[in-house]
Amino acid sequence: MVVDQRRNYLYSAGGEKIIHCQDLSRKVTVCNIKTSNCQPLKLEIDEDLQRLYCATREGLVILFDISEDALIMIHTIKLVRTVPSQQIGNNYVKSLDLDNHRNILMCQMKQGQIYCIQLINQRQVKSTIIEDIDSYGGGDKKDKGENKDNIA
């Protein structure tokens, strides 16, 4: 759940694959959007740009425009590489942190990776992953002690 302090809107994501937007002052539901192909987990809001960032269990980050009283999807970013179907949902975003000054969205994954996404204000479809860090080693160790790609 996140709150837009300027408009007093509450955004929440539940297990039913729906993102809800509620007006806390009027106590009414403003809008809902169903994400039929993914399950929303974490939400982060940028009140200055009126953007909502949603991380899903399937390893996507979805960007929404919330400047109106509707959720309008403007871009998706795939964070996890293609994996066998039995492993889908095992690596998802545990936390989202937004740096408004640098326009960077930090995504910490369940298996330890950290993705830095450079957000482009005017052309959101140009937003992209600029750094992929595997620092925690939360997943299986495959290098047997050789940390060539990992940061120690």
C-alpha positions in Angstrom: 0.0 0.0 0.0 1.1 3.5 -0.8 -0.6 6.9 -0.2 -0.6 9.9 -2.5 -0.4 12.6 0.1 -1.3 15.4 -2.3 -4.7 13.9 -3.4 -5.2 11.7 -0.3 -5.5 8.5 -2.4 -4.6 5.1 -1.2 -3.2 2.6 -3.7 -3.2 -1.1 -2.8 -2.5 -4.4 -4.4 -4.1 -7.7 -3.3 -3.9 -11.3 -4.1 -6.8 -11.0 -6.6 -4.6 -9.5 -9.3 -6.2 -6.0 -8.9 -4.7 -2.7 -8.0 -7.2 -0.5 -6.1 -7.3 3.3 -5.8 -9.4 4.7 -3.0 -10.1 8.3 -2.0 -9.5 8.5 1.8 -11.2 11.8 2.2 -14.5 10.8 0.4 -14.1 7.1 1.4 -14.9 5.9 -2.1 -13.2 3.7 -4.6 -11.8 5.9 -7.4 -10.7 3.1 -9.8 -9.5 -0.4 -10.1 -7.3 -2.1 -12.7 -7.1 -5.8 -13.2 -3.6 -7.2 -14.0 -4.8 -10.5 -15.5 -1.3 -11.8 -16.4 0.5 -10.9 -13.2 0.1 -10.6 -9.5 1.0 -7.2 -8.0 3.2 -7.4 -4.9 4.9 -4.0 -4.2 3.9 -0.5 -4.9 5.9 2.8 -5.0 4.6 6.2 -5.8 6.3 9.3 -7.3 4.0 12.2 -6.3 5.9 14.8 -8.3 5.6 13.0 -11.6 2.3 11.3 -10.7 3.6 7.8 -11.4 2.8 4.5 -9.7 5.4 1.7 -9.9 4.1 -1.8 -9.4 6.3 -4.9 -9.0 4.8 -8.3 -9.7 5.4 -11.8 -8.7 6.3 -12.6 -12.3 9.3 -10.3 -12.2 7.8 -7.2 -13.9 7.8 -3.6 -13.0 4.8 -1.8 -14.4 4.6 2.0 -14.7 1.3 3.7 -14.3 0.3 7.3 -15.0 -1.9 8.5 -12.0 -2.3 12.1 -13.0 -6.0 11.5 -13.7 -8.5 9.6 -11.7 -7.6 6.4 -13.5 -4.6 4.0 -13.6 -3.1 4.2 -17.1 -0.3 1.7 -17.9 2.5 3.4 -19.8 5.4 0.9 -19.7 6.6 -2.5 -18.4 10.1 -3.6 -17.5 11.0 -7.3 -17.3 13.5 -7.9 -14.5 14.0 -11.7 -14.4 15.3 -13.7 -17.2 13.2 -16.4 -18.8 13.0 -19.4 -16.5 11.3 -22.8 -16.7 7.6 -22.7 -15.9 8.0 -24.6 -12.6 10.3 -21.8 -11.3 8.1 -18.8 -12.2 7.3 -16.9 -9.0 10.5 -18.0 -7.2 12.3 -14.7 -7.9 10.3 -11.5 -7.4 10.8 -8.0 -6.1 10.9 -7.9 -2.3 11.3 -4.1 -2.1 11.1 -1.0 -4.2 13.0 2.2 -3.4 12.6 5.4 -5.4 15.3 8.1 -5.6 13.4 11.1 -6.8 16.5 13.3 -7.2 18.3 10.9 -9.6 15.1 9.3 -11.1 16.3 5.8 -10.2 14.1 2.9 -9.0 16.0 0.3 -6.9 14.5 -3.2 -7.0 15.7 -5.9 -4.5 14.8 -9.4 -5.6 14.0 -12.4 -3.4 17.1 -14.3 -4.6 19.4 -11.4 -3.8 19.8 -9.4 -7.1 19.4 -5.7 -7.1 18.3 -3.9 -10.3 18.8 -0.2 -10.8 16.2 1.3 -13.3 16.9 4.7 -14.8 13.5 6.4 -15.1 13.1 8.8 -18.0 10.4 11.4 -17.3 9.4 12.5 -20.8 9.7 9.2 -22.6 8.8 6.5 -20.1 9.3 3.7 -22.7 13.0 4.6 -22.6 13.3 3.7 -18.9 15.6 0.8 -18.6 17.8 -1.3 -16.3 21.2 0.4 -16.0 22.7 -1.9 -13.4 22.2 -5.6 -12.3 24.0 -6.4 -9.1 24.1 -9.9 -7.6 25.6 -9.0 -4.3 23.7 -11.1 -1.7 24.1 -14.6 -3.2 20.7 -15.4 -2.0 20.2 -17.9 -4.8 22.2 -21.1 -5.5 26.0 -20.7 -5.5 27.2 -21.9 -8.9 30.7 -20.5 -9.0 32.1 -22.6 -6.1 33.8 -19.6 -4.5 34.9 -17.8 -7.6 33.2 -14.4 -7.4 34.0 -13.2 -10.9 30.6 -11.5 -11.5 29.5 -10.9 -7.9 30.5 -8.0 -5.7 32.0 -9.2 -2.5 
